[in-house]
Amino acid sequence: MASTKVDYAALGTKVLELVGGEKNINSLAHCATRLRFNLRDRDLAQTAEIEKLDGVITVMKSAGLYQVVIGNNVVSAYDAIMARTSLGAGEGSVAADEEGNKGSPLNRFIAMISGVFSPVVWTLAAVGLIKAFLALFTVGIPLLDTESQTYLILAALGDGLMFFLPIVLSVSAAKHFKVNYASSMAIAAFLQTTTISGMYEAGDPVHLFGIPVVMAPYSYSVFPIIVAVWFQSLIEPRLNKVLPSWMRNFMTPTIVVLVVGLLTLTVIGPIINFATGLVAGALTWIWGPAPWLGGAIMGGFWQVFVMFGLHWGISPIMLEELAKNGYSLLFGPLPSAVVAQCAASLAVALRTKDKKLRDLALPTSISAFFSGVTEPLVYGVNLPLKRPFIFGIAGGAIGGAIAASGGSAATANVFSSLLTLPAFLEKGNFALQLVGVATAIIIGFTLTYFFGMPKAQIAAEEDRKTSLDVDPNKSVLGESLPADKKVVDADAQVVPANATVILPAEDAHTTDLVAAASGESMALSQVDDPVFSSGAMGQGVAIKPVDGNVYAPISGKVVTALDSGHAYGIKSDTGVEVLVHVGIDTVAMNGEGFTMHVHKGDAVQSGQPLVTFDRNAVATAGYQDTIITNSGSFSTIQPLTDKNLTAGELAVIVER
């Protein structure tokens, strides 16, 4: 993470403003790491500005949603937005709005599933963790007797939410589809009564008004209640329109519960039960003859599924698998998928010399090893560097194949991580699950450490010493810069011995500028920024630096010194005004990687240090580090371009 403490409440308010305000938001939810907006018009959202905000990892547009990835503190940002808007009426659902229905059926389905599950996902993970620890202390480390009352009570604590999952989902589905949640709960409760479950377990023929009914299990189920509430959303609004006001309040829920409840029992439930049976058959087809192939696919591509939101379509299938079998084979490869990305990010943290990147990669990788939440490290570290993400996929695929080949499966719904490995103790070869996880970690870490980092990342410190071969903490002449001072004393002259310093002419008709940095000089027209290349900011010279040291190109008074450390204005006694600009768009870095040596109002000499900046941090942030020196409008500006200049050498001839 960045060293600056982020005010996530303020961040949420700023994001709200940049997505177009409340008027552009149909609904808002959050998951483990993201704000999930359903926007009326995505084009109104200022994506580039949002991505520059301190605390925002990235912006994703998938599954029909506009998703701002923040990390584990997303709740604080979400709460700030909800407190400042009337969006709270939806309580976090991602409703399908009128314009949002223009998306593809797949996108609409994924948006719907994510909206229904988002409010309960963390609690589902929590009870899954309880189940995982019960497995650890009964199978792995037999401290609890499975027949004891203590075990039975704790097991009930872990099973309760899952058993009554249809009732829980009926509430979030009702909020998503904007219908009466009490009616939705009544339908779900009806399906889970001991009468209905008893008829299913008995296996005897069941008839409703003489019509045969195919009974299905509903405890632990997902899809039947979601489809039922969707049907409710088709009926309920119409009833509210046609029924007289005096009977609407009691007749609408009566008709809804009666019609949708019986329709679910006789049609929706049996059809979905048949469909999920086909899915289970497909899984058997893959995992039966070639479990390693299924494991490689799930282990390799799980993080890709998460990126595009496709995991929301797979997660309910896993829950249905748990409900039918008591375990889920699809879960088996996921620990490898998670830890491989964590290991790759950890390798980046240990390999890079860039403090900002290390401060992000190290805590997010350690946290994800135990929490299973990988979005911050994937979007903030592995994916931008590309190779670590690819090596994480490779590790996940191989580790997942090993785990699946041993029939590993989870007996609880958990966020896959090192902490939840006990959930895999009871089904399959746990030793192969551990081998798969270890293999994934080794592959992700080793490949990234040795082959996954760009040379610019690895050589950051050496890069500072290029050409001048001096200590980056010292001036060009070798004198140590005062560590306890922001402003260098006026007599701390740092011009190289071989430099030609042109001081102001006594007649004040010609004042020249020296190079503000060592490197190759070029015309401003070559700068990749229209403001500078067009000459709108004046004439001058640009230098592609070989180190991170920047010096005053002229003697005078500092009239501008931005807190970001990237820009300085100097006015000489002869009236020459000079702007020194470090990098393109580096203002967005908010001072990260910049160490200022002067402030506004200071007097400086030509060749005196202005700022030291971390070139590697600039590159990692995606910006250019070109140093631009502009002077005001004069009759003659003659920059010395296409030369390898040393800081302090003549760079621009200025005639007034």
C-alpha positions in Angstrom: 0.0 0.0 0.0 1.1 3.6 -0.5 2.7 5.1 2.5 0.1 7.9 2.7 -2.9 6.9 4.8 -6.0 6.8 2.6 -9.2 8.4 3.8 -11.6 5.9 2.4 -14.7 7.8 3.3 -13.4 10.8 1.3 -12.4 8.5 -1.4 -16.0 7.1 -1.7 -17.3 10.7 -1.9 -14.8 11.5 -4.7 -15.7 8.3 -6.6 -19.4 9.2 -6.3 -18.7 12.6 -7.9 -16.5 11.1 -10.7 -19.0 8.4 -11.8 -21.5 11.2 -12.5 -23.2 11.6 -9.1 -26.3 9.9 -7.8 -28.3 10.8 -10.8 -26.1 8.5 -13.0 -26.4 5.5 -10.6 -29.2 3.0 -10.9 -27.8 1.0 -8.0 -24.7 0.2 -6.0 -23.3 -2.8 -4.2 -20.0 -3.9 -3.0 -18.3 -7.3 -2.8 -15.0 -8.2 -1.0 -12.9 -5.5 -2.8 -15.0 -3.6 -5.3 -17.7 -0.9 -5.6 -20.1 -2.4 -8.1 -22.0 0.4 -9.9 -24.9 -0.1 -12.3 -24.6 3.2 -14.2 -27.2 4.8 -16.4 -24.5 6.1 -18.7 -21.0 4.7 -18.4 -19.6 7.4 -20.7 -20.3 10.0 -17.9 -17.9 8.2 -15.6 -14.4 9.8 -15.6 -12.5 6.5 -15.5 -9.0 8.0 -15.9 -9.5 10.4 -13.0 -10.9 7.6 -10.8 -7.9 5.4 -11.5 -5.6 8.2 -10.4 -7.3 8.5 -6.9 -5.1 7.4 -4.0 -6.7 4.2 -2.8 -8.2 3.0 -6.1 -6.4 0.0 -7.5 -8.2 -0.1 -10.9 -11.5 0.2 -12.7 -13.2 -2.8 -14.3 -16.1 -2.8 -16.8 -17.5 -6.3 -16.9 -20.7 -8.2 -16.3 -22.7 -5.1 -17.2 -21.3 -3.3 -14.2 -18.8 -0.5 -13.6 -16.5 -1.8 -10.9 -14.1 0.3 -8.9 -11.5 -2.0 -7.2 -10.4 -0.6 -3.8 -9.4 -3.5 -1.7 -10.3 -4.6 1.8 -11.4 -1.1 2.9 -14.2 -1.0 0.3 -16.9 -1.0 2.9 -15.8 2.4 4.2 -16.0 3.9 0.8 -19.4 2.2 0.2 -20.8 3.5 3.5 -19.7 7.0 2.7 -21.5 6.9 -0.7 -24.7 5.4 0.8 -24.7 8.0 3.6 -24.6 10.8 1.0 -27.3 9.4 -1.4 -30.7 7.8 -1.4 -29.3 4.6 -2.8 -29.7 3.0 0.6 -33.3 2.1 -0.3 -31.8 -0.8 -2.4 -29.4 -1.8 0.5 -26.6 -2.8 -1.8 -28.4 -4.7 -4.5 -27.4 -4.3 -8.1 -30.8 -3.9 -9.7 -31.4 -4.5 -13.3 -32.4 -1.1 -14.5 -34.3 -0.3 -17.7 -31.3 0.8 -19.6 -29.1 -1.7 -18.1 -31.1 -4.5 -19.7 -29.5 -3.7 -23.0 -26.5 -5.9 -22.0 -26.1 -9.4 -23.2 -28.1 -12.2 -21.5 -24.8 -13.5 -20.0 -23.9 -10.1 -18.6 -27.4 -9.6 -17.2 -27.3 -13.0 -15.6 -23.9 -12.4 -14.0 -25.0 -9.0 -12.7 -28.1 -10.5 -11.2 -26.2 -13.3 -9.5 -23.6 -11.0 -8.1 -26.3 -8.6 -6.9 -28.1 -11.4 -5.0 -24.9 -12.9 -3.5 -23.0 -9.7 -2.7 -24.8 -8.9 0.6 -24.2 -12.4 2.0 -20.8 -13.5 0.5 -18.7 -12.6 3.5 -21.0 -14.3 6.0 -21.1 -17.4 3.7 -17.3 -17.4 3.9 -17.4 -17.0 7.7 -19.6 -20.1 8.3 -17.5 -22.0 5.7 -14.5 -21.2 7.8 -16.2 -22.6 10.9 -16.9 -25.8 9.0 -13.2 -25.9 7.8 -11.9 -25.7 11.4 -14.4 -28.4 12.5 -12.9 -30.6 9.8 -9.4 -29.8 11.1 -10.2 -30.7 14.7 -12.0 -33.9 13.8 -10.1 -35.3 10.8 -6.8 -33.6 10.8 -6.2 -33.1 14.5 -8.8 -35.3 16.3 -9.6 -33.1 19.3 -13.4 -33.2 18.9 -15.6 -36.3 18.9 -18.1 -36.0 16.1 -20.7 -37.6 18.4 -20.2 -35.0 21.1 -22.7 -32.3 21.8 -20.0 -29.7 21.5 -19.3 -30.8 17.9 -23.0 -31.0 17.1 -23.6 -27.4 18.3 -20.7 -26.0 16.4 -21.7 -28.0 13.3 -25.1 -26.5 13.5 -23.6 -23.0 13.7 -21.6 -23.7 10.5 -24.6 -25.4 8.8 -27.4 -23.1 9.7 -27.0 -20.4 7.1 -26.3 -22.9 4.4 -29.3 -25.0 5.3 -31.6 -22.0 5.2 -29.8 -20.4 2.3 -32.9 -20.1 0.1 -34.6 -17.9 2.8 -31.5 -15.7 3.0 -31.2 -15.4 -0.7 -34.9 -14.6 -1.0 -34.3 -11.4 0.8 -31.4 -10.2 -1.3 -33.2 -11.4 -4.5 -36.3 -9.4 -3.5 -34.2 -6.3 -3.1 -32.5 -7.0 -6.4 -35.8 -7.4 -8.3 -37.5 -4.7 -6.1 -40.4 -6.8 -4.8 -41.8 -7.4 -1.3 -39.2 -9.4 0.5 -41.7 -10.8 3.1 -43.6 -12.5 0.3 -40.3 -13.9 -1.1 -39.4 -15.2 2.4 -42.8 -16.9 2.7 -42.2 -18.7 -0.6 -38.7 -19.9 0.5 -39.9 -20.9 3.9 -42.8 -23.0 2.3 -40.2 -24.9 0.2 -38.2 -25.7 3.4 -41.0 -26.8 5.7 -40.6 -30.3 7.2 -43.7 -31.3 5.2 -42.2 -30.6 1.8 -38.7 -31.9 2.8 -40.4 -35.0 4.3 -42.3 -35.8 1.1 -39.1 -35.6 -0.9 -37.1 -37.8 1.6 -40.0 -40.4 1.7 -39.8 -40.9 -2.1 -43.5 -41.7 -2.3 -45.6 -40.3 -5.2 -46.9 -36.7 -4.5 -50.0 -35.1 -6.1 -51.4 -31.6 -6.0 -55.1 -31.6 -7.1 -54.5 -34.9 -8.7 -51.5 -33.6 -10.7 -48.2 -35.6 -10.1 -45.5 -33.4 -8.5 -41.8 -34.2 -8.9 -40.3 -33.4 -5.5 -36.9 -31.8 -5.3 -34.5 -30.9 -2.4 -34.5 -27.2 -1.5 -32.3 -26.9 1.6 -28.9 -25.5 0.6 -30.3 -24.7 -2.9 -29.7 -21.5 -4.8 -31.4 -21.2 -8.2 -35.0 -22.3 -7.4 -35.6 -19.3 -5.0 -33.9 -16.8 -7.3 -36.0 -17.9 -10.3 -39.1 -17.9 -8.0 -38.5 -14.3 -7.0 -37.9 -13.3 -10.6 -41.4 -14.7 -11.3 -42.7 -12.7 -8.4 -41.3 -9.6 -10.0 -43.4 -10.3 -13.1 -46.6 -10.8 -11.1 -46.4 -8.4 -8.2 -46.2 -5.0 -9.9 -49.1 -5.9 -12.2 -51.2 -6.9 -9.2 -50.4 -3.6 -7.5 -51.7 -1.8 -10.6 -54.9 -3.6 -11.1 -56.1 -4.3 -7.5 -58.1 -1.6 -5.7 -56.2 0.2 -3.0 -58.5 -1.1 -0.3 -57.5 -4.8 -1.0 -54.1 -4.4 -2.5 -52.1 -4.7 0.8 -53.4 -8.1 1.7 -54.4 -9.6 -1.7 -51.2 -8.9 -3.6 -49.0 -11.0 -1.2 -51.8 -13.6 -0.9 -51.9 -14.2 -4.7 -48.1 -13.9 -5.0 -47.3 -16.5 -2.3 -50.0 -18.9 -3.5 -49.2 -18.7 -7.3 -45.4 -18.4 -7.2 -45.1 -20.9 -4.3 -47.1 -23.6 -6.0 -45.5 -22.8 -9.4 -42.1 -23.2 -7.9 -43.0 -26.5 -6.3 -44.6 -28.0 -9.4 -42.6 -26.5 -12.3 -39.6 -24.3 -11.4 -38.0 -26.6 -8.8 -38.2 -29.8 -10.8 -36.9 -28.1 -14.0 -33.9 -26.5 -12.1 -33.3 -29.8 -10.3 -33.1 -31.5 -13.7 -30.8 -28.8 -15.1 -28.4 -29.0 -12.2 -28.3 -32.7 -12.6 -27.1 -32.2 -16.1 -24.4 -29.8 -14.8 -23.4 -32.5 -12.3 -23.2 -35.0 -15.2 -21.0 -32.7 -17.1 -18.7 -32.3 -14.2 -18.6 -36.1 -13.8 -17.8 -36.3 -17.5 -14.8 -34.0 -17.1 -13.6 -35.2 -13.6 -14.3 -38.9 -14.3 -11.9 -39.8 -17.0 -9.5 -36.8 -16.7 -9.8 -35.0 -13.3 -6.4 -33.4 -13.9 -7.9 -31.6 -17.0 -10.8 -30.2 -15.0 -8.3 -29.2 -12.2 -6.0 -27.5 -14.7 -8.9 -25.5 -16.3 -10.3 -24.4 -12.9 -6.9 -23.7 -11.3 -5.5 -21.9 -14.3 -8.5 -19.7 -15.3 -10.2 -19.1 -11.9 -8.5 -15.7 -11.6 -9.5 -14.8 -15.1 -13.1 -15.8 -14.3 -12.9 -13.4 -11.2 -11.6 -10.6 -13.4 -14.5 -10.7 -15.7 -17.1 -11.5 -13.0 -17.8 -14.9 -14.5 -17.1 -16.6 -11.1 -20.6 -15.3 -10.0 -22.0 -17.7 -12.5 -19.9 -20.6 -11.3 -20.3 -20.1 -7.5 -24.0 -21.1 -7.4 -23.1 -24.3 -9.3 -20.6 -25.1 -6.5 -23.2 -24.5 -3.9 -25.6 -26.8 -5.7 -22.9 -29.4 -5.9 -22.4 -29.1 -2.1 -26.1 -29.4 -1.5 -26.4 -32.6 -3.6 -23.2 -34.4 -2.7 -22.0 -32.8 0.5 -18.8 -31.7 -1.3 -17.8 -29.8 -4.4 -15.1 -31.0 -6.8 -15.0 -27.6 -8.5 -13.5 -26.1 -5.2 -10.6 -28.6 -5.3 -8.3 -26.7 -7.7 -9.1 -23.2 -6.3 -6.5 -23.1 -3.4 -3.8 -23.5 -6.0 -5.2 -20.8 -8.2 -5.2 -18.3 -5.2 -1.8 -19.1 -3.7 0.0 -19.1 -7.1 -1.1 -15.4 -7.6 -0.1 -14.6 -4.0 3.3 -16.2 -4.4 3.9 -14.2 -7.7 3.0 -11.0 -5.9 5.3 -11.9 -3.0 8.1 -12.5 -5.5 7.5 -9.0 -6.9 7.7 -7.5 -3.4 11.0 -9.2 -2.7 12.5 -8.5 -6.1 11.6 -4.9 -6.8 13.6 -1.9 -5.6 10.5 0.3 -6.0 9.2 1.2 -2.5 5.7 2.0 -3.7 5.3 -1.3 -5.6 6.8 -3.2 -2.7 4.5 -1.5 -0.2 1.5 -2.7 -2.3 2.7 -6.2 -3.2 3.9 -7.3 0.2 0.9 -6.7 2.4 -1.7 -7.7 -0.2 0.1 -11.0 -0.9 0.4 -11.9 2.8 -3.2 -11.0 3.4 -4.5 -13.0 0.4 -2.6 -16.1 1.4 -4.9 -16.3 4.5 -8.0 -14.5 3.3 -8.3 -15.7 -0.2 -9.1 -12.1 -1.5 -6.7 -11.6 -4.4 -8.2 -8.7 -6.3 -5.9 -6.0 -4.8 -2.7 -7.9 -5.7 -4.0 -9.1 -9.1 -5.1 -5.6 -10.2 -2.5 -3.6 -8.5 0.6 -5.8 -9.0 0.5 -8.9 -11.1 -1.8 -7.9 -14.0 0.0 -4.5 -14.6 3.3 -6.3 -14.8 1.7 -9.1 -17.0 4.3 -11.8 -16.5 3.6 -12.4 -12.7 -0.1 -12.8 -13.6 0.7 -15.3 -16.3 3.1 -17.2 -14.1 0.4 -17.3 -11.4 -2.0 -18.8 -13.9 0.7 -21.5 -14.8 1.2 -22.3 -11.1 -2.6 -22.5 -10.5 -3.1 -24.8 -13.5 -0.4 -27.3 -12.5 -1.3 -27.2 -8.8 -5.0 -27.5 -9.6 -4.3 -30.5 -11.8 -2.4 -32.2 -9.0 -5.1 -31.5 -6.4 -7.9 -32.6 -8.7 -6.1 -35.8 -9.7 -6.4 -36.9 -6.1 -10.2 -36.2 -6.1 -9.8 -33.2 -3.7 -13.1 -31.4 -2.9 -14.3 -29.0 -0.4 -17.0 -30.0 2.1 -17.8 -26.3 3.0 -18.3 -23.1 1.1 -15.0 -21.2 1.7 -12.8 -18.5 0.3 -10.0 -20.7 -0.9 -6.8 -19.9 1.0 -4.2 -21.4 3.3 -6.4 -20.8 6.3 -9.3 -22.8 4.8 -7.4 -25.9 3.6 -9.0 -28.0 6.4 -12.2 -27.8 4.3 -10.5 -30.2 1.9 -9.6 -32.8 4.6 -12.6 -35.0 4.3 -12.9 -35.7 0.6 -10.1 -36.9 -1.7 -6.4 -37.2 -1.2 -5.5 -34.3 1.1 -1.8 -35.0 0.7 -2.1 -34.3 -3.1 -4.0 -31.1 -2.3 -1.1 -30.0 -0.2 1.4 -31.0 -3.0 -0.7 -29.0 -5.5 -0.7 -25.9 -3.3 3.0 -26.2 -2.6 3.7 -26.7 -6.4 1.6 -23.6 -7.2 3.4 -21.5 -4.7 6.8 -22.7 -6.0 6.0 -22.1 -9.6 4.3 -18.7 -9.1 7.1 -17.4 -6.9 10.2 -18.9 -8.7 9.1 -17.9 -12.2 8.2 -14.4 -11.2 11.3 -13.9 -9.1 13.7 -14.9 -11.9 11.8 -14.1 -15.0 8.7 -12.0 -14.2 10.2 -8.6 -13.4 11.0 -6.1 -16.1 14.7 -5.1 -16.1 13.7 -1.5 -15.3 12.2 -2.8 -12.0 15.2 -4.9 -11.0 17.8 -2.3 -11.9 16.1 0.7 -10.2 18.9 1.5 -7.8 21.7 0.9 -10.4 19.7 3.1 -12.9 20.1 6.1 -10.6 23.9 5.8 -10.8 24.1 5.4 -14.6 26.5 7.7 -16.4 27.6 9.7 -13.3 28.3 6.6 -11.2 27.7 8.4 -7.9 25.8 7.6 -4.8 22.1 8.5 -5.5 21.9 10.1 -2.0 24.7 12.5 -2.9 25.0 15.5 -5.2 26.8 15.3 -8.5 30.0 16.4 -6.9 29.7 13.8 -4.2 28.8 16.1 -1.3 26.0 14.5 0.8 22.8 16.4 0.7 21.6 17.4 4.2 19.2 14.7 5.3 17.4 16.9 7.7 16.8 19.8 5.4 14.2 20.3 2.7 16.1 23.3 1.4 19.8 23.0 0.4 22.0 25.9 1.5 22.8 28.4 -1.2 26.5 27.5 -1.1 25.8 23.8 -1.8 27.0 24.2 -5.4 26.7 20.8 -7.2 27.7 21.6 -10.7 30.0 18.9 -12.2 33.6 19.8 -12.5 33.5 19.4 -16.3 30.4 21.5 -16.7 30.2 24.9 -18.4 27.9 27.1 -16.3 26.7 30.2 -17.9 25.8 32.8 -15.4 23.7 35.8 -16.2 25.5 38.4 -18.3 26.2 41.6 -16.6 24.4 43.6 -19.3 21.3 41.4 -18.7 20.6 41.1 -22.4 21.5 37.4 -22.6 20.7 34.8 -19.9 21.3 31.2 -20.7 20.1 28.0 -19.0 22.1 25.0 -18.0 20.9 21.4 -18.2 18.6 20.6 -15.3 19.6 16.9 -15.5 22.0 14.6 -17.2 20.8 12.8 -20.3 19.9 13.2 -23.9 18.4 16.5 -24.9 15.6 16.8 -27.4 13.3 19.4 -28.9 10.0 20.1 -27.1 8.2 19.1 -30.3 9.2 15.5 -29.6 7.6 15.5 -26.1 4.5 13.3 -25.9 2.3 16.0 -24.5 0.5 18.5 -26.6 0.7 21.3 -24.1 4.5 21.2 -24.1 5.1 20.1 -27.7 2.9 22.9 -29.1 4.9 25.6 -27.3 1.9 26.7 -25.3 4.0 26.7 -22.2 6.9 28.5 -23.8 10.1 27.4 -25.6 12.8 25.3 -24.1 14.4 21.9 -24.1 13.5 18.4 -22.9 15.9 15.9 -21.4 15.6 12.1 -21.1 17.3 11.7 -17.7 19.8 8.9 -16.8 19.2 9.4 -13.1 16.8 10.9 -10.7 18.6 14.1 -9.8 17.2 17.5 -11.0 19.0 20.8 -10.6 18.2 24.5 -11.0 18.9 25.6 -14.6 19.4 29.2 -13.5 20.1 31.3 -10.4 17.1 33.1 -9.0 14.1 32.8 -6.7 11.8 29.9 -6.5 8.4 31.4 -7.3 6.5 28.0 -7.6 7.2 24.7 -5.9 4.2 22.3 -6.1 3.6 20.0 -3.1 3.7 17.0 -5.6 7.4 17.8 -6.1 7.2 17.5 -9.9 7.2 21.2 -11.0 9.2 24.3 -10.1 9.2 27.9 -11.3 12.3 30.0 -11.0 12.6 33.8 -11.8 16.1 35.2 -12.2 17.2 38.7 -11.2 17.3 39.5 -14.9 13.6 38.7 -15.3 14.0 35.3 -17.0 11.1 33.0 -15.8 11.8 29.3 -16.1 9.6 26.2 -15.5 11.2 22.9 -14.6 8.7 20.1 -15.1 9.7 16.5 -14.0 7.8 13.9 -16.1 4.5 13.9 -18.0 1.3 13.7 -15.9 3.4 12.9 -12.8 1.2 15.3 -10.8 -1.1 12.3 -10.4 1.6 10.6 -8.3 0.8 13.1 -5.5 4.5 13.3 -4.5 5.1 9.6 -4.2 8.8 9.0 -5.1 9.7 12.7 -5.1 12.0 14.3 -2.5 11.9 18.1 -2.6 15.1 20.1 -1.8 13.6 23.6 -2.2 10.4 25.3 -1.5 8.6 28.4 -2.7 10.5 31.6 -1.8 13.9 30.0 -1.6 16.9 31.5 -3.4 18.8 29.0 -5.6 22.0 29.0 -7.6 22.4 27.5 -11.0 23.2 23.8 -10.5 21.6 23.6 -7.0 19.5 20.5 -6.4 15.7 21.0 -6.8 14.4 17.5 -6.4 15.4 13.8 -6.4 12.8 11.5 -7.9 12.5 7.7 -8.2 12.5 6.9 -11.9 11.4 3.4 -11.3 8.3 4.6 -9.4 7.4 6.9 -12.3 7.7 4.1 -14.8 5.7 1.7 -12.6 2.9 4.3 -12.3 2.8 4.4 -16.1 4.3 7.9 -16.7 7.2 9.2 -18.6 10.1 10.8 -16.7 11.1 13.4 -19.4 12.4 16.6 -17.7 11.2 19.8 -19.4 12.8 23.2 -19.1 10.7 26.1 -20.4 11.5 29.8 -20.5 9.1 32.7 -21.2 8.6 34.4 -24.5 11.8 35.9 -25.7 13.1 37.0 -29.1 15.5 34.1 -29.4 15.5 30.7 -27.7 18.1 28.3 -28.9 17.9 24.9 -27.3 20.9 22.6 -27.7 19.1 19.3 -28.8 20.2 15.8 -29.7 23.2 16.0 -27.3 24.2 13.9 -24.3 24.3 16.6 -21.7 25.7 16.5 -18.1 23.8 18.4 -15.5 25.1 22.0 -15.4 26.2 22.1 -19.0 24.9 24.8 -21.3 21.5 23.7 -22.6 19.5 26.7 -23.8 20.7 30.1 -25.1 18.2 32.8 -24.2 18.2 36.3 -25.6 15.9 38.9 -24.3 
